[in-house]
Amino acid sequence: MNNLIFLKELEELSGENISSCYQCYRCTVGCPVVNQMDIYPHRIIRYIVLGEREKVLRAKSIWTCLQCITCSVRCPNDIDIAHVFDTVRKIAIKEQKAAEQDTWTFDKAFLDSVERHGRLHEIEAILRYKIEKKNFFEDAKMGMGMFLKGRMGILPHNVKDRKQLKEIFKKCGQ
Amino acid sequence: MTALTYYPGCSLKTSSKFYETSIKQIFSSYGIEIQELPDWSCCGASAAHTVDDRLAHALVARNLALAEIKDHHLFAPCSACYIRSKVTNERMRQDKEFRKDINNVISPLKCLGTGEVKNIIEVLHDHVGIELIARRLKYNLSALKVVPYYGCVLTRVMGMDAFDDKEDPTSMDSLLWALGVELISWPYKMECCGASKTLTNKDVTYTLSNKIMDRAIVLGADAIVTPCPLCQLNLDLLSYLGRTEKAIPILFLSEVFELALFGKLAGSNSHVITIDEVVKKVKEIDK
């Protein structure tokens, strides 16, 4: 008998009816970044059903996903596959099994900036990400290009009620 | 017609400030009034739901609650802001337990999900309409060939109806048709541009955006038209991502309106890919 614990865990966390998948491959066929994936989306779903926890949590694919929701919208069984991937990401990070850190690092830098100002301070989020990655100069030319076109602000835009905003982050355990 | 509360989101105040300028210009020309949502905050975009689902919904609900005070429709021109707001709004309206939990997080604010969230295509259809658009044309755009590029998320929403077809939307096509441009039909209306991978995995954004650009050029388009600020930015930055071949400009939907109404673009200097060739094709209407 398969180990159904992982399937149950993910179905509960995501609220998605993952076991209804009948392997029609539609998610994989429509995915714009499938050529960059180590395990195809329909296989990830299958591995979840089969209880292959390690394989799924360590997959590169869940981080390759762009969250464009093409797969989810096309699923004949209404499984929000992108949301399942998103849920797997959280477990992978918690258990330090993520195949890639960049997406998470950037998303955290993005949210840190929102927590501080209420609105994204682009240059701050990007610099924080770059410092974390220690590749400060890689996209400097692109940043400069945006700056010269007036598309990169220097000063942050702050919301007035920053106290309430910080409270929201705190209540969500951030 | 219900009044509109304008939710700019972070992009329209920084990297796509000229999109805001453009929207304000055309809206004032049609007499549509918008009031900016007071003290709005970021919608969390693609970052918040990856890190924490509750936080993602709470960030959106904060803005929805502020808009509900005014009893206006929330107008969100950015595709990410629009879709995040739409999804949370629907759940706040339908799911009692969820509503209670999120309202607890955003207290003392309170969101009931009773408002409506609209994107720029919907607003132009509902508040102006194609008939009036066609009647008000000041410039002839018939020499301009464009491909409509909706971007990946605008109509892709789970568990509810979208405002347009989820695979082959046509609502922006009809607006462009009313403006008198030559529309080229293509299969890349909703292809993903690479979204937020531009910094974390540049090659992905390059590959996807480049494919879209190549196809538009092969089809003989003069410009790509999009309502999404991230799509516009990613495609406009292609030369920094590694593209060496020629590229055509990416116009915001509102900028095509600008061309039809005023014959020029206020934000021409903000475009990385020069728009000169496009403006040259705009002619005055013979009276």
Chai-1 contact restraints between the chains, C-beta under 6 A:
chainA,res_idxA,chainB,res_idxB,connection_type,confidence,min_distance_angstrom,max_distance_angstrom,comment,restraint_id
A,P32,B,C192,contact,1.0,0.0,6.0,A-B,restraint_1
A,P32,B,L208,contact,1.0,0.0,6.0,A-B,restraint_2
A,L66,B,C192,contact,1.0,0.0,6.0,A-B,restraint_3
A,L66,B,A195,contact,1.0,0.0,6.0,A-B,restraint_4
A,Q67,B,S46,contact,1.0,0.0,6.0,A-B,restraint_5
A,C68,B,C152,contact,1.0,0.0,6.0,A-B,restraint_6
A,C68,B,C192,contact,1.0,0.0,6.0,A-B,restraint_7
A,I69,B,R156,contact,1.0,0.0,6.0,A-B,restraint_8
A,S72,B,M158,contact,1.0,0.0,6.0,A-B,restraint_9
A,V73,B,R156,contact,1.0,0.0,6.0,A-B,restraint_10
A,V73,B,K166,contact,1.0,0.0,6.0,A-B,restraint_11
A,D80,B,M158,contact,1.0,0.0,6.0,A-B,restraint_12
A,D86,B,T50,contact,1.0,0.0,6.0,A-B,restraint_13
A,R89,B,T50,contact,1.0,0.0,6.0,A-B,restraint_14
A,D102,B,T200,contact,1.0,0.0,6.0,A-B,restraint_15
A,T103,B,T200,contact,1.0,0.0,6.0,A-B,restraint_16
A,F106,B,T200,contact,1.0,0.0,6.0,A-B,restraint_17
A,D107,B,A47,contact,1.0,0.0,6.0,A-B,restraint_18
A,D107,B,T50,contact,1.0,0.0,6.0,A-B,restraint_19
A,D107,B,V51,contact,1.0,0.0,6.0,A-B,restraint_20
A,F110,B,A47,contact,1.0,0.0,6.0,A-B,restraint_21
A,L111,B,A47,contact,1.0,0.0,6.0,A-B,restraint_22
A,L111,B,V51,contact,1.0,0.0,6.0,A-B,restraint_23
A,V114,B,C42,contact,1.0,0.0,6.0,A-B,restraint_24
A,G118,B,S41,contact,1.0,0.0,6.0,A-B,restraint_25
A,R119,B,C10,contact,1.0,0.0,6.0,A-B,restraint_26
A,R119,B,C42,contact,1.0,0.0,6.0,A-B,restraint_27
A,L120,B,C10,contact,1.0,0.0,6.0,A-B,restraint_28
A,L120,B,C42,contact,1.0,0.0,6.0,A-B,restraint_29
A,E122,B,T14,contact,1.0,0.0,6.0,A-B,restraint_30
A,M142,B,Y240,contact,1.0,0.0,6.0,A-B,restraint_31
A,G145,B,Y240,contact,1.0,0.0,6.0,A-B,restraint_32
A,K149,B,S270,contact,1.0,0.0,6.0,A-B,restraint_33
A,K149,B,V272,contact,1.0,0.0,6.0,A-B,restraint_34
A,G150,B,S270,contact,1.0,0.0,6.0,A-B,restraint_35
A,R151,B,S15,contact,1.0,0.0,6.0,A-B,restraint_36
A,G153,B,T14,contact,1.0,0.0,6.0,A-B,restraint_37
A,H157,B,K13,contact,1.0,0.0,6.0,A-B,restraint_38
A,V159,B,D39,contact,1.0,0.0,6.0,A-B,restraint_39
A,V159,B,S41,contact,1.0,0.0,6.0,A-B,restraint_40
A,K160,B,D39,contact,1.0,0.0,6.0,A-B,restraint_41
A,D161,B,D39,contact,1.0,0.0,6.0,A-B,restraint_42
A,L165,B,S41,contact,1.0,0.0,6.0,A-B,restraint_43
A,I168,B,A58,contact,1.0,0.0,6.0,A-B,restraint_44
A,I168,B,V105,contact,1.0,0.0,6.0,A-B,restraint_45
A,K171,B,V105,contact,1.0,0.0,6.0,A-B,restraint_46
A,C172,B,D52,contact,1.0,0.0,6.0,A-B,restraint_47
A,C172,B,R54,contact,1.0,0.0,6.0,A-B,restraint_48
A,C172,B,L55,contact,1.0,0.0,6.0,A-B,restraint_49
